[in-house]
Amino acid sequence: MDRVSVDFATRPAVLSNAVVRQHRCVLATTYLVVAAGGHLKLDFVVPDTEEAGEAVLRMSVLGAAGPVDAEVNDTPVAKGFALPRADATGGVAEYTLTVPGTALRPGVNELLIRNTDPEGDGVLRLRTVSLDAAAEVGRRRQVPSDGTGNRVVWNFATERRPFGGSAWHPGPGLLFHVDGSESRHDANEAEQPTRLAWRGTDGAESSLAFRSDMSGFQGHFRNADGSLGELRGTLQERLPCRDDDDVRHFTTEEEHDGVWGSAGRLRLLLDDGGAPVERLTWSNRRGDTASLSLPTAVGAPGDGETRDVTDQVSRTWASDEFTDWDEGVANLVRKSGKWLAHEDEPELRFTFAAPASVTEYRLTSANDAPGRDPANWVLEGSLDERNWRVLDSREGESFDRRYETKKYTLAHPGTYRVYRLRITANSGAEETQLSAVRFFDGGRQAPDPGACDFIGYRQRGGAEPVGYRGTSIPAAVPGGGSEPGADDGELLAGDFSDTARSLQDAARLLEQITRYLQR
C-alpha cells in the first residue's frame, strides 16, 4: 500500500495519496483544528492488484485533546480513544493505532477521524496523520517537520575585511534556510550545505564555503559600488524553522528530455542585511548543486509615481504610548488622532502584511508642544526582526508648525517586512509625539505572477544537469469550518506536487478526485 500522509505542520499542507475533506475544522498556522463534533475524512487508494494487510495509523497531536473516534471504511479502529487532557504539557505527542487488514479494500478507501468531546468545547489539534502498511513501518525515512533536525535556520555573526586591509570589522548577520527535502529525491536536499553564493537586487554579491561542522565559514564579497573584501562568519545559533519566519515556499519542477515533471517543494530564506536576493547557488556534501534566479520588481527605486502603502501595515508597536487618552501608536497609520509617549527616546515598529519596498516616508507633527517633536532618529528595516539594516538617519530636524508633514527619501532603500523608527532625541521635552507616519514605495511594479517564479538548474552528484523551475506558493493556507449541518465535502487546500510523483500516482489521484466528485 502506498503511504497515506497529511502534514498540517508545514505551509502549505503536504498531502500524499490523500484527498482531505472536513467538517467543523479550521486550518491554523501549524496544525488543523478539529472542533467538538467535527471530523476529518481522508480518501486514499489501495491498488486493485494488492492484497490489503494490517496497517498502522499515526496521529501527531498538539497539546490536550478530548476523546477521538477513528474509522476506516465504517469499521471502527478506535472508539472514544482517550488522549491526555488534564496533565498535557502543550507539546506534541504521537499516538499509534492498528488498522486491521479486513478494514481495507482495493480501490478507494476512507479514513475518518472524529472529535467526540462530550463537553462540546474541546478541540483536537492535528499536526500530522499517516497510514502505513505494517510491513513498511520503520523502513521509511522521514524528514522532521516540527522545527528540529535538518529544518533549521542558520544564524551567523559576520566580519568583513576590505580588499587590501588588515583589520576585520563587524558586519550584518547572515540568516539562511534552504530545504528541498520534500523533493522526489527523498531527503538528500536536507543535507548540510558546503557552499553558498548569492546576488542581491542592488548588485552586491557574496560567496562562501562552510566548515565541515557548520561552525563557521570563509568567503568573499563585492559591494554594490564594486568594492571588494573578505567575508567570514561564526555560527551563533540553529533556530527552529518556524512558520512565521519569512521563508519563501515554492513547488518545483525538473526538466528531463524536454519533459517537465514534479520535483517537490523548496523552502528558501536568505537575509544578509542587504537587498533582497535575486540569484542563489548552493551545493551539499553529496556533490549536488542547484542555482536559481528570481524575478525582481520592474524599474529602479524612484521610477514612476510614488504610492502610499501605509494601508499595508498590519501591526504597530511602540515602546510606550498614552492609551488613557487614546493616543496610541495605531493612530499613526489611521490618519486620525496622534501618538504620545512618556519617553524622549522611544521606538516604533511598523509590520507590513508582506515585505514592502519603501523608498520614502513622511512624518507629521502633532497638535501641541513643539518640544515633543522628534529631532534625531534612525529608520531601519528587517525581514525577521533580528537582523536590521539602517535605511535612513536624521539629526537636527525641526517642524515649523503644527500638523506639518515633512518628506524624507531613504538613503538605502530595500524590501523589508518590518520598519523600525528609533527616535534618539526630541526637541527638549520629556514626552515625544507625532500625528502620522506614512510610507511610500517608488512606483515599482512586481512581475506578473505566472506559472514560473524562478528558473535555474539542478545537478545531482555524478549526474547530468537538468532544468529547474519553481512556482511560489503561500506560506499559510486559510481554512474554514462548516456550519453545523452543512455538507462535509469541503476540500482542504494543499500542495499535491509530492503526490503525483509518477504518471501512475497521478492517475490514482485523479481517480480519487473523480470518484469523490461523482458522489
Helices and strands as residue ranges (DSSP letters): E 4-7, E 14-16, E 19-27, E 32-46, E 55-62, E 68-72, E 75-81, E 92-99, G 101-103, E 107-115, E 123-133, G 134-136, E 152-162, E 169-179, G 188-190, E 193-200, E 205-210, E 216-222, E 228-240, E 248-256, E 259-271, E 277-284, E 289-293, E 307-308, G 310-312, E 313-318, G 323-325, G 329-333, E 339-341, E 347-364, G 370-372, E 374-382, E 389-394, E 405-426, E 432-434, E 436-441, E 454-459, E 466-473, E 490-491, H 503-517
